[in-house]
């Protein structure tokens, strides 16, 4: 078993969740992209979000390096966007990651998305496959799925909930 299988499953789930939420509610992402000087509208954001959903689910379902590499590229793009926004002090009320308002990007965002990018690239390079790894696990992969769920939830809290809590106490 590869050490990145659990984190890969977690980040794939997180990417799929973010994509699904942005398809449903593209406004905060549209606003974040426009604040950064990028042209964006609901259709563009929804198409990108649908691609995220496909990449996340594809990583969880299919063998091979393509989907993990795409996952790594997606998170690398997010990391770049957040890094540029933070460096330029772009006034973002929301990063747009989960289609939620009031989730400003933070340095912790960079850490989570940067780590996710490395996980995707590492999985693609080592041939790590979520379905293959889960098939080889005891108890049908339930313990690994629970670990992946915890990692995904903590990552979500770090990028979506903690910034709101911090802002509310400032």
C-alpha positions in Angstrom: 0.0 0.0 0.0 1.2 3.5 -0.8 1.4 6.0 1.9 -0.4 8.6 -0.2 -3.5 6.4 -0.9 -5.4 7.7 2.2 -4.6 11.4 1.6 -5.3 10.9 -2.2 -8.7 9.6 -1.4 -9.3 12.4 1.0 -8.3 15.1 -1.4 -10.3 13.5 -4.2 -13.3 13.6 -2.0 -12.6 17.2 -1.1 -12.2 18.2 -4.7 -15.4 16.5 -5.7 -17.3 18.1 -2.8 -15.9 21.6 -3.7 -16.8 21.0 -7.4 -20.4 19.9 -6.5 -20.9 22.9 -4.2 -19.6 25.4 -6.8 -21.8 23.9 -9.5 -24.7 24.6 -7.2 -23.5 28.0 -6.0 -20.9 29.6 -8.3 -21.3 33.2 -7.0 -18.6 33.3 -4.4 -16.1 31.8 -6.8 -17.1 34.2 -9.5 -16.6 37.1 -7.1 -13.2 35.8 -6.0 -11.9 35.4 -9.6 -13.2 38.8 -10.6 -11.6 40.4 -7.5 -8.3 38.9 -8.6 -8.8 40.4 -12.1 -9.8 37.3 -13.9 -12.8 37.2 -16.2 -15.4 34.8 -14.9 -19.1 34.2 -14.9 -21.5 31.6 -13.6 -21.1 29.4 -16.7 -17.3 29.4 -16.6 -17.2 28.6 -12.9 -19.8 25.9 -13.2 -17.9 24.2 -16.1 -14.7 24.4 -14.0 -16.5 23.1 -11.0 -18.0 20.2 -13.0 -14.4 19.3 -14.1 -13.4 19.3 -10.5 -16.2 16.9 -9.6 -15.2 14.6 -12.5 -11.5 14.6 -11.5 -12.4 14.0 -7.8 -14.8 11.1 -8.6 -12.5 9.8 -11.3 -9.6 9.6 -8.9 -11.7 7.6 -6.5 -13.1 5.2 -9.2 -10.5 4.7 -11.9 -7.0 3.2 -12.0 -4.0 4.9 -13.5 -2.1 8.1 -13.2 -4.3 10.4 -15.2 -6.8 11.4 -12.6 -4.3 11.8 -9.7 -2.2 14.0 -12.0 -5.2 16.1 -12.8 -6.0 16.3 -9.1 -2.5 17.5 -8.4 -2.7 20.1 -11.2 -6.1 21.3 -9.9 -4.7 21.8 -6.4 -1.5 23.4 -7.8 -3.7 25.9 -9.6 -5.7 26.6 -6.4 -2.4 27.1 -4.5 -1.2 29.5 -7.1 -4.4 31.5 -7.0 -4.3 31.8 -3.2 -0.6 32.7 -3.2 -1.1 35.5 -5.7 -4.2 36.8 -3.9 -2.4 36.8 -0.6 0.8 38.4 -2.1 -1.2 41.1 -3.8 -3.4 41.6 -0.7 -6.4 41.1 -3.0 -9.5 41.9 -1.0 -11.3 38.5 -1.1 -14.3 37.9 1.1 -14.1 34.3 -0.1 -11.7 32.0 -1.8 -14.7 30.4 -3.5 -13.4 26.9 -2.8 -16.7 25.5 -1.6 -19.1 28.0 -3.1 -19.5 29.6 0.4 -19.3 33.3 1.2 -17.1 34.6 4.0 -14.2 32.1 3.7 -11.2 34.3 3.0 -8.0 32.6 1.9 -5.2 32.1 4.4 -1.7 30.8 4.6 -3.2 27.6 6.0 -5.0 27.4 2.7 -1.7 27.4 0.9 -0.5 24.5 3.1 -3.5 22.4 2.5 -3.8 22.9 -1.2 0.0 22.7 -1.7 0.1 19.4 0.2 -2.9 18.2 -1.9 -1.1 19.1 -5.1 2.0 17.1 -3.9 -0.2 14.1 -3.0 -1.8 14.1 -6.5 1.6 14.4 -8.2 3.1 11.8 -5.9 0.3 9.4 -6.5 0.5 9.8 -10.3 4.3 9.3 -10.2 4.1 6.1 -8.0 1.1 4.6 -9.7 -1.1 4.8 -6.6 -4.7 3.9 -7.3 -7.4 4.5 -4.8 -9.7 1.7 -6.0 -6.7 -0.8 -6.1 -5.5 0.2 -2.7 -9.0 0.0 -1.1 -9.4 -3.5 -2.7 -6.3 -4.7 -0.9 -7.4 -3.4 2.5 -8.7 -5.4 5.4 -12.4 -5.1 6.3 -13.2 -3.9 2.8 -11.2 -0.7 3.2 -13.5 0.7 5.8 -10.6 1.8 8.2 -8.8 3.5 5.3 -12.1 5.2 4.2 -12.6 6.5 7.7 -9.1 7.9 7.8 -9.6 9.5 4.4 -12.9 11.0 5.7 -11.2 12.4 8.7 -8.4 13.9 6.6 -10.9 15.5 4.2 -13.0 16.9 7.1 -10.0 18.4 8.8 -8.8 19.9 5.5 -12.3 21.3 4.9 -12.3 22.8 8.4 -8.9 24.3 7.9 -9.8 26.1 4.6 -13.5 26.8 5.1 -14.4 27.0 8.7 -11.3 28.2 10.6 -11.0 31.5 8.5 -14.6 32.4 9.2 -14.2 31.6 12.9 -11.0 33.7 13.0 -12.6 36.6 11.2 -15.6 36.5 13.6 -13.3 36.9 16.6 -11.2 39.7 15.0 
